[in-house]
Amino acid sequence: MGRPILLVDDVMTSGATLMACAQACLDAGSGPVRVLTLARAAKDA
């Protein structure tokens, strides 16, 4: 198993980009992938 990864993003909207990045890391042989976001975009009410 590879090294653990921390993905950092400023704003998460749907999460699709983070999911794709995490999957790419795992496919490349990384260890566990953790995600840190500074803000999440709210859906319109």
N, C-alpha and C positions, 0 to 999 in steps of 0.2 A: 504494500500500500504506500502511496506517495504522501507528500507533505500536506498538512491542512491548508486550506485556502480561505481568506477573508475577502469577500467582494464588497466594495464600498460604492454606494451610489448616492447622489445628492437628493434626487426625488424619484420615488417609485409611483408609477401610474397604474398600469395593469399588472406589472410583475413579469411580463413576457420576456423582456430583455434580460432580467436577472436570472430567470429560469433557463434561458438559452445559454447564458454564460456559465452558470453552474453546471449544466449538462455537458458543455464543452470541456470544462475542467475535469469532470468525472470521467468522461470518455478518454481524456488524455492521460489518465492514471493518477489523478490527484487523490489526496485523502479526503476527509470530510470537508464540505464546503459550507461556510457560514456567510450570512448576508447582513450588512449594516446599511440602513438608509437614514438619512437625516430628516426627510419629510415624506409624506405620502399625499398624493393629490386626491382630493375628495371628489366623489361623483356629484354631479349636479342634482339637487333635490327637486 
